[in-house]
Amino acid sequence: MILYEREKLYYLKYFLSIFLLVIFTNTLVFHRDMNKDKDLRVSIIQPNIKPTYKYNTKNLNEIKKVIYNMSKHSKDSDLIIYPETVIPELYDDKEDTYEKILSQEKKILISGIFRKDTNTNKIFNSMLVIGKNTSIYDKRKLVPFGEFTPFPKLFLPIASMLNIPMSNLSEGEAIVAK
């Protein structure tokens, strides 16, 4: 019985030694190239704008001013994140709103946008990423009665009476890179 306990203890020590050696080696090999001086500074901007105010086209310039002013506080950030459809208008490739916010600095901006495909005239709820390159991802899973109208022949007449903006969006297929 004593011999069995000694053998068990021997194997436990042997196993722990190998385990610690593997952990230590992994730490040295895989983490030695990490640059510990490089931090990523992130700003998440969430304006407090009521939907009834947001989707009134008369307020668009005022909303852009609010977004721009809030973004001024993120001048030291490497990454700026906006919520879904922060600016309630169709994104245009020539649109300077987001570029104005980035202001020629080496930053990355992520924002939700409404985007219209000029070939198909479909409107998408998309994610825009601006950095060295611009990428767009069209949302694939839309919310019924908020982003699309199920059974359009039945519900579109009712939805049009309710006047819900951007409630007939198209489902995305893939990443659209520019």
Number of C-alpha atoms within 10 A of each C-alpha: 6 7 8 9 10 11 12 12 12 12 12 12 12 11 12 12 12 12 12 11 12 12 11 11 12 12 11 11 9 9 11 10 8 8 8 8 6 7 8 9 12 16 18 14 17 13 13 8 12 8 10 7 12 18 18 11 12 10 12 16 11 12 20 16 12 14 20 16 12 14 19 11 11 18 15 13 17 17 20 23 17 21 15 17 18 19 22 21 15 16 19 12 9 7 10 12 16 18 14 10 20 23 12 8 12 11 19 18 21 21 20 23 25 22 23 18 9 8 6 7 10 14 20 24 25 24 21 25 19 18 16 9 9 15 15 20 19 22 18 14 12 18 12 11 14 14 19 19 20 13 8 12 9 10 12 17 10 12 18 12 8 9 9 13 15 17 19 22 21 20 18 18 10 11 13 13 11 8
